[in-house]
Amino acid sequence: MAGKSQIAGSVVAGFPSPAEQYLEPPLDLNELLVRRPAATYFVKVEGDSMTGAGINQGDLLVVDRSLTPADGDIVIAAVDGEFTVKRYRTGFKTGADGRKRRFAALEPANPAYPTITVQRGRELLMFGKVTAVIHRL
């Protein structure tokens, strides 16, 4: 992100408070949002499958590819070569034969979309964990 902006103090989201008359040091969004610059990239969102998670059409996602996704994380993944942003679900399920088997699924945050269950024969590649969402009001 180019340039630095100024933080104009803080603002109370409850009852009003007197305005602060000073500026804090310049704000660099890279310093604020990027922990591992060499492993971080930005991606623009297309679609509405994650609106329930506060991710909307046109938002900018900050993605760290050095982090290992865990159950419940929002990730950028490719299933059979198709890229998507979804909530990663993984764990163990007991099969009809009584044996526990690991499962992986990509869950949307909009009920209009189905969960993508990754079954044998399907390729799942992780491209990073979403660490921040930037959107306009």
Contacts in CASP RR format, 6 or more apart in sequence:
PFRMAT RR
TARGET T0000
AUTHOR 0000-0000-0000
METHOD contacts of the structure
MODEL  1
MAGKSQIAGSVVAGFPSPAEQYLEPPLDLNELLVRRPAATYFVKVEGDSM
TGAGINQGDLLVVDRSLTPADGDIVIAAVDGEFTVKRYRTGFKTGADGRK
RRFAALEPANPAYPTITVQRGRELLMFGKVTAVIHRL
1 28 0 8 1.000
1 29 0 8 1.000
1 30 0 8 1.000
3 28 0 8 1.000
4 26 0 8 1.000
4 27 0 8 1.000
4 28 0 8 1.000
5 26 0 8 1.000
5 27 0 8 1.000
5 29 0 8 1.000
6 23 0 8 1.000
6 24 0 8 1.000
6 26 0 8 1.000
6 27 0 8 1.000
7 23 0 8 1.000
7 24 0 8 1.000
7 25 0 8 1.000
7 26 0 8 1.000
7 27 0 8 1.000
8 20 0 8 1.000
8 23 0 8 1.000
8 24 0 8 1.000
9 20 0 8 1.000
9 22 0 8 1.000
9 23 0 8 1.000
9 24 0 8 1.000
10 20 0 8 1.000
29 134 0 8 1.000
30 37 0 8 1.000
33 62 0 8 1.000
33 131 0 8 1.000
33 132 0 8 1.000
33 134 0 8 1.000
34 40 0 8 1.000
34 62 0 8 1.000
35 64 0 8 1.000
35 131 0 8 1.000
36 64 0 8 1.000
36 66 0 8 1.000
39 64 0 8 1.000
39 65 0 8 1.000
39 66 0 8 1.000
40 62 0 8 1.000
40 63 0 8 1.000
40 64 0 8 1.000
40 65 0 8 1.000
40 131 0 8 1.000
41 63 0 8 1.000
41 65 0 8 1.000
42 60 0 8 1.000
42 61 0 8 1.000
42 62 0 8 1.000
42 63 0 8 1.000
43 60 0 8 1.000
43 61 0 8 1.000
43 63 0 8 1.000
43 76 0 8 1.000
43 85 0 8 1.000
44 58 0 8 1.000
44 59 0 8 1.000
44 60 0 8 1.000
44 61 0 8 1.000
45 55 0 8 1.000
45 56 0 8 1.000
45 57 0 8 1.000
45 58 0 8 1.000
45 59 0 8 1.000
45 60 0 8 1.000
45 61 0 8 1.000
45 85 0 8 1.000
46 57 0 8 1.000
46 58 0 8 1.000
47 57 0 8 1.000
48 56 0 8 1.000
48 57 0 8 1.000
48 110 0 8 1.000
48 112 0 8 1.000
49 84 0 8 1.000
49 85 0 8 1.000
49 86 0 8 1.000
49 108 0 8 1.000
49 109 0 8 1.000
49 110 0 8 1.000
49 112 0 8 1.000
49 113 0 8 1.000
50 56 0 8 1.000
50 74 0 8 1.000
50 85 0 8 1.000
50 86 0 8 1.000
50 87 0 8 1.000
50 108 0 8 1.000
50 109 0 8 1.000
50 110 0 8 1.000
51 109 0 8 1.000
51 110 0 8 1.000
52 109 0 8 1.000
52 110 0 8 1.000
53 74 0 8 1.000
53 87 0 8 1.000
53 109 0 8 1.000
54 109 0 8 1.000
54 133 0 8 1.000
54 135 0 8 1.000
55 61 0 8 1.000
55 74 0 8 1.000
55 85 0 8 1.000
55 109 0 8 1.000
55 130 0 8 1.000
55 133 0 8 1.000
55 135 0 8 1.000
56 135 0 8 1.000
58 135 0 8 1.000
59 133 0 8 1.000
59 134 0 8 1.000
59 135 0 8 1.000
60 133 0 8 1.000
60 134 0 8 1.000
60 135 0 8 1.000
61 76 0 8 1.000
61 85 0 8 1.000
61 130 0 8 1.000
61 132 0 8 1.000
61 133 0 8 1.000
61 134 0 8 1.000
62 130 0 8 1.000
62 131 0 8 1.000
62 132 0 8 1.000
62 133 0 8 1.000
62 134 0 8 1.000
63 76 0 8 1.000
63 127 0 8 1.000
63 128 0 8 1.000
63 129 0 8 1.000
63 130 0 8 1.000
63 131 0 8 1.000
64 128 0 8 1.000
64 129 0 8 1.000
64 131 0 8 1.000
65 127 0 8 1.000
65 128 0 8 1.000
65 129 0 8 1.000
67 128 0 8 1.000
67 129 0 8 1.000
67 131 0 8 1.000
68 129 0 8 1.000
69 75 0 8 1.000
69 88 0 8 1.000
69 126 0 8 1.000
69 128 0 8 1.000
69 129 0 8 1.000
70 88 0 8 1.000
70 90 0 8 1.000
71 88 0 8 1.000
71 89 0 8 1.000
71 90 0 8 1.000
71 91 0 8 1.000
72 87 0 8 1.000
72 88 0 8 1.000
72 89 0 8 1.000
73 87 0 8 1.000
73 88 0 8 1.000
73 129 0 8 1.000
73 130 0 8 1.000
74 85 0 8 1.000
74 86 0 8 1.000
74 87 0 8 1.000
74 88 0 8 1.000
74 129 0 8 1.000
74 130 0 8 1.000
75 85 0 8 1.000
75 86 0 8 1.000
75 87 0 8 1.000
75 88 0 8 1.000
75 106 0 8 1.000
75 126 0 8 1.000
75 127 0 8 1.000
75 128 0 8 1.000
75 129 0 8 1.000
75 130 0 8 1.000
76 83 0 8 1.000
76 84 0 8 1.000
76 85 0 8 1.000
76 126 0 8 1.000
76 127 0 8 1.000
76 128 0 8 1.000
76 130 0 8 1.000
77 83 0 8 1.000
77 84 0 8 1.000
77 85 0 8 1.000
77 86 0 8 1.000
77 88 0 8 1.000
77 106 0 8 1.000
77 124 0 8 1.000
77 125 0 8 1.000
77 126 0 8 1.000
77 127 0 8 1.000
77 128 0 8 1.000
78 84 0 8 1.000
78 123 0 8 1.000
78 124 0 8 1.000
78 125 0 8 1.000
78 127 0 8 1.000
79 106 0 8 1.000
79 116 0 8 1.000
79 118 0 8 1.000
79 122 0 8 1.000
79 123 0 8 1.000
79 124 0 8 1.000
80 122 0 8 1.000
80 123 0 8 1.000
81 123 0 8 1.000
81 125 0 8 1.000
83 127 0 8 1.000
84 106 0 8 1.000
84 116 0 8 1.000
85 130 0 8 1.000
86 106 0 8 1.000
86 107 0 8 1.000
86 108 0 8 1.000
86 116 0 8 1.000
87 106 0 8 1.000
87 107 0 8 1.000
87 108 0 8 1.000
87 109 0 8 1.000
88 104 0 8 1.000
88 105 0 8 1.000
88 106 0 8 1.000
88 107 0 8 1.000
88 126 0 8 1.000
89 103 0 8 1.000
89 104 0 8 1.000
89 105 0 8 1.000
89 106 0 8 1.000
89 107 0 8 1.000
89 115 0 8 1.000
90 102 0 8 1.000
90 103 0 8 1.000
90 104 0 8 1.000
90 105 0 8 1.000
91 102 0 8 1.000
91 103 0 8 1.000
91 104 0 8 1.000
92 100 0 8 1.000
92 101 0 8 1.000
92 102 0 8 1.000
92 103 0 8 1.000
93 100 0 8 1.000
93 101 0 8 1.000
93 103 0 8 1.000
94 100 0 8 1.000
94 101 0 8 1.000
95 101 0 8 1.000
103 117 0 8 1.000
103 118 0 8 1.000
104 117 0 8 1.000
104 118 0 8 1.000
104 124 0 8 1.000
105 115 0 8 1.000
105 116 0 8 1.000
105 117 0 8 1.000
105 118 0 8 1.000
106 115 0 8 1.000
106 116 0 8 1.000
106 118 0 8 1.000
106 124 0 8 1.000
107 115 0 8 1.000
107 116 0 8 1.000
108 114 0 8 1.000
108 115 0 8 1.000
118 124 0 8 1.000
END
